[in-house]
Amino acid sequence: MERIKIIQENLFIRNLKEIVYRNRFEIFIFSLYLFYLIILRLVIPTEYILYSEEEYDWEFYYMMSRDITVIFKRQVVKPFCYRVFCPFLVYLLPFNPLFGFSLISLMSFLIIGIMLYYTLRLHLSKVYSAGGLAILCILMVSSHEFVRMPFYIGFMIDPLVFLFFICCFYAILTSNKKMYMIFLFFGVLTKESVVLTIPAFILCTFYREQEIITYKRFFITIYKNIKYIMPSIFILLIMRVVVLPLPINEHPHWYEFYNYDDYLSIGFFIAVIQEHLNDPLSLILGCTIFSWSIFFFFAFFNTKKNWMNWLKIYGFFMLCVYLQLFVGAHIPRLLLIGNYPVILFSILGYKRIIDHILGNPKQDEIQFFKPLDKKLGFI
């Protein structure tokens, strides 16, 4: 028995060494990425502010993290009363809310980087996938409110929302429908905007499974895959039935700030849209640069075919992302849910430039709805 135990231990050590050696590049870059996040965490001021008497949403996330049952007591305005998953996780943790939110933010950003790398690896080599991770690191300090706001304010759900977006895209691209169903379900409980991944899911599935493209086949695809979407739609509807929101006019500062009885009322939407339509081009361009710096310019170096394939899958999703500009506050932050499609397309444009410089102008055409058939190498 003792000899068998020694053999098993040696086998475990040998397998562990093999795994470490095989993934040494990933271990190295993820270690650097973690070190980078820790530095950001230490550098960004820790003057956490809770606007408990102002018109900011993290007031309500803080309330729910201390007592999740407040969503049934008409103490939280909508839509924040429906975004329960992150505050609920903090509520379950044996720490004070500030540390709980900070811990979830740090872990979310870490896993976002790892998931981004492995999602890019479905189409790109190790070096270019690491390049996508490097872009993410730059965007963290150049994008408006991307990482600074969650670390500075503390009581934020955005990092977990960003994580569910990249996880949904990974599940979509790997055709893991059950995984997508789970990520979508908990994602919409974190923030309802995760439903914007549904068109990408349907389109990816359609182009992957149907050789002949017709409207009839498209609706057949929806019919066959709606079961993976319905749990999330169902929980969204249920939450709006069982949760009792606090009317805006009963919250002194929110009503004074928005001047509408409902933060999501038609009147509020019309007023915001009218304000933005005064200078829509400046708004869109400014928010694009605030969100993705200059990296989105690399997308224009892609081939026409890659543009068409990218638009087939991510075009409608990105349209919905930009439509948020006309109905939302904290405007640049709303676009950051589109990080993965933008980073992917930017890296592909950058790759084409490098290939041309190295005398290899031929670029692989990517269908985007499935990984490349060939085995991806290091470069």
Buried (B, 14 or more C-beta within 10 A) or exposed (E): EEEEEEEEEEEEEEEEEEEEEEEEEBEEBBEBBBEBBEEBBEEBEEEBEBBEEEBBBBBBBBBBBEEBEBBEEBBBBBBBBBBBBBBBBBBEBEEEBBEBBBBBBBBBBBBBBBBBBBBBBBBBBBEBBBBBBBBBBEBBBBBBBBBBBBBBBBBBBBBBBBBBBBBBBBBBBBBEBEBBBBBBBBBBBBBBBBBBBBBBBBBBBBBBBBEEEEEEBBEBBBEEBEEBBEBBBEBBEEBBEEBBBBBBBEBEBBBEBBEBEBBEEEEBBEBBEEEBEEEEEEBBEBBBBBBBBEBBBBBEBBBEEBBEBBBBBBBBBBEBBBEBBBBBEEBBBBBBBBBBBBBBBBBBBBBBEEBEEEEEEEBBBBBBBBBEEEEBEEE
